[in-house]
Amino acid sequence: MNQSLNNWEKIVQTFQHIWGYEDFRYPQKEIIQCLLESQDALIVMPTGGGKSLCFQLPALLNEGLILVISPLVALMENQVYDLKNRQLPAELLHNEIPRDQKKITLQKIKNNQLRLLYLSPETLLINSVWQVLVSPDVKINGLILDEAHCLVQWGETFRPAYRRLGAVRTALIEQKAPHTKIAIAAFTATANPQSQGIIERVLQLENPQIFCLSPYRSNLNLNVKIAWTPRCRRDLILQFIKPRKRQSGLIYVRSRRDSEILTQWLQSVNYKVGAYHAGLSPQKRREIENKWLEESLQFVVCTSAFGLGINKANVRWIIHFQSPYLLSEYLQEIGRGGRDGNPAHALTLMSEPTGWLDPSDQQRDKYLKQQLQKQYQQVKQLIKQIPKQGEINAITQQFTQGKIILSLLHSAGQLEWIDPFNYRLKTNISTINLSQLQSSQNEPLKQMRQYLYTKKCRWQFLLEAFGFKEEAKEFKCGHCDNCHRQS
C-alpha cells in the first residue's frame, strides 16, 4: 500500500466526501497512516468501532487491489453493497455467485479495475482465482484479514484454509514486479493476548504495529441467569422481552433445531420473529436480515453467524438462550447491542449447576468434547501415513481428513507451508503431542464456564480475560448483575 497521497488534508477531504463524517475516531487515523505506509498491523477494536473504514479508505487512495479475506457471505455482501452504493470499485467472490458474474469479476481483476476484492480463505485458494491473482500484471497492495478471530476459532478443524494464509504474501510477491510491497493487516473485535500471538504467527506478520482497544462498553449491561428447567428458560425470555416490545433484539441459540423450535413458539405468542441458520438458502438468509434491518421483524432467533458485520445501530437487547462455547464468541455477539451508544442489555441463560433438573447445557458441552476427541483420534490414526513433503490436493484425495491433519500439524508447530499449496514437515511425526494440542482446545471452554459462575464484576472478568490487566484492577462497572448484587 505505497503512500501516493502525502497530503493528509486531502485524505480527510476524501473521507468526508465519501463517508460523510466530520473526523476520524481514535485510532482510525493512525491505522490508515500505518497501512498507507505499507506496514503490517494487528488491530483489536470493539464491535462498532469503525474497523472497515480503516482499510477501505487506504484502498481507495492508491492504485492496485486490496484483498479482504472475510469469513461469511453475508458479511461480504453487506460491505460490498455499501461500497457500491457509494460508487466505489469493489466486488466479491464466493461459491454462491453465478458463473457468468464470477467471470466478469475475474476480468475486472485482470484489468486492474478494482480496489477491493472480498473473498473467503477457501475462495482465495481456488486454483482459478489464485491463477488470476498471482498474474504479474495484477497489482496487489495489501491483504486484510477481517474478523481475524475466526482464524483462531475455526482454523484448526473447521476451516483449515485459514492456516495456509501465512504463505500467501510470499507466493504473490514472487510473481510480481520487483520491490512490490504487500502489507498484511488483521482486524478483529475479540482477541486475547494468546489469540493475538496465534494470528501474528500464522499470518507471518513482520514487525506489526499493534492497536488494541479495551472491549469495555459502558452502555452494555451484562446479566446471567439460571434457568432451572426448560420451561423456566422460556419464561425468563418472555419476562425479559415483554417490557421491550418495540425494541430490536437478537436471541442466540447453538443449533438450527433450537432456532426453528424457539421461533415457532415465539410466533405462536404473537412476536414478529424469524429463524436464521446455515441450513437456509442464501436468498432466505438475506430476506431475514433485511426484514430485521427494516424492523418488520422485531428480532431474530439465530445461530452464531448472524449479525457478523451487519450495521444496525439500535439493537437494544441480546439474549443467549444457551451460553456460547467461547468467551470471544460471547463478546462478539453482545457487541451487536447498543452500537448507537444508548443503553443495551445482554442476558445469558444457563442450566443449574448440577444438571439434574435440566441437563441440556451439560449434554451440549459433553457432545462438543466428544466430537473434538473423535476428530483427534481419527487424525492420530492417519498422521503417520502423511508424506514428509507434499501437495495439499494430493493429500486430500488420499485422506478425507487431509486438510485438517495438515492444519493440526501446522498448529502443533510441526509443519510449514512452502507456498499456499505445498507443505513440508519439520520433524519426525512420532514426536508430536496431539493430546497436548487437544487439551489446549478445551481451555477456552473452561474460561466460558468461569465467566458464567464468577461473582466479580463481569466487565472486570472480560477485561482480564482479554489482556487488559491494569485496567481490570479494582474495576467495577456498576451496571452488571454482579455489581448490582454487591451494591
WOSUL-V182479 format. One record per pair of residues at least 6 apart in sequence whose ideal C-beta (glycine too) atoms are under 6 Angstrom apart, sorted by the first residue. I is the first residue (numbers start at 1). J is the second residue. If there is no record, write none. Layout:
# WOSUL-V182479
I	J
I	J
This chain:
# WOSUL-V182479
1	35
1	36
1	38
1	58
1	62
1	141
1	142
1	183
2	38
3	36
3	37
4	62
5	11
5	61
15	57
18	86
25	50
27	211
28	50
28	54
31	43
31	54
31	211
32	54
32	57
32	58
34	41
34	209
35	58
35	185
36	58
38	181
38	183
39	209
40	183
40	184
40	205
40	206
40	208
41	185
41	208
41	209
42	186
42	208
42	210
43	187
43	211
44	188
44	191
44	212
45	51
45	213
46	189
46	215
47	189
47	335
48	339
51	187
55	144
59	66
59	115
59	116
60	115
62	141
64	139
64	141
65	114
65	117
65	140
66	116
66	141
66	142
67	117
67	143
68	116
68	118
68	144
68	146
69	121
69	145
70	76
70	118
70	146
71	147
71	150
72	305
72	308
73	94
75	308
75	309
76	92
76	118
78	309
78	310
80	90
80	92
80	118
83	90
89	114
89	115
90	116
91	105
91	114
91	117
92	118
93	105
93	119
93	123
94	123
96	282
106	132
108	114
109	132
109	138
112	139
121	161
121	162
122	161
123	129
125	161
125	420
134	175
136	175
140	172
140	182
142	182
142	183
143	184
144	185
145	186
146	187
148	186
148	187
148	188
148	199
149	188
149	190
149	191
149	328
151	162
151	199
152	195
152	198
155	162
155	163
156	407
156	408
156	411
157	375
157	404
160	403
160	404
160	407
163	407
163	410
164	417
164	420
165	203
166	202
166	203
166	204
167	417
167	419
167	420
168	420
169	182
171	419
171	420
173	180
173	182
184	203
184	205
186	199
189	332
189	335
190	328
190	331
190	332
192	466
192	467
193	467
214	468
214	471
215	331
215	466
216	459
219	338
219	341
219	343
220	337
220	338
220	344
221	345
221	479
222	346
222	458
222	480
223	347
223	481
224	348
224	452
225	236
225	349
226	352
227	233
227	236
227	349
228	352
228	357
229	357
229	358
230	358
233	349
236	349
240	347
244	317
247	316
248	314
248	315
249	299
249	317
250	299
250	300
250	318
251	301
251	319
251	321
252	320
252	333
253	259
253	321
254	322
256	277
256	279
259	275
259	277
259	301
260	275
262	301
263	273
263	275
263	301
266	273
272	297
272	298
273	299
274	288
274	297
274	300
275	301
276	288
276	300
276	302
276	306
277	303
291	297
292	300
293	312
304	329
307	336
313	339
313	340
314	340
315	336
315	337
316	344
317	345
318	334
318	337
318	346
319	347
320	348
321	349
323	348
323	350
323	452
324	330
326	444
327	447
327	448
327	451
327	465
334	346
337	344
337	346
338	344
350	361
350	452
351	358
351	360
351	361
355	362
372	441
376	434
376	438
378	401
379	405
379	408
380	434
382	399
382	405
383	429
384	429
388	425
389	424
391	421
391	422
392	421
395	402
396	402
396	403
406	423
409	415
412	432
412	437
414	426
414	427
414	432
415	423
415	425
416	424
417	423
418	424
451	461
454	461
455	482
457	476
457	477
457	480
457	482
457	483
458	480
458	482
459	477
460	472
460	475
463	471
463	472
464	472
476	483
477	483
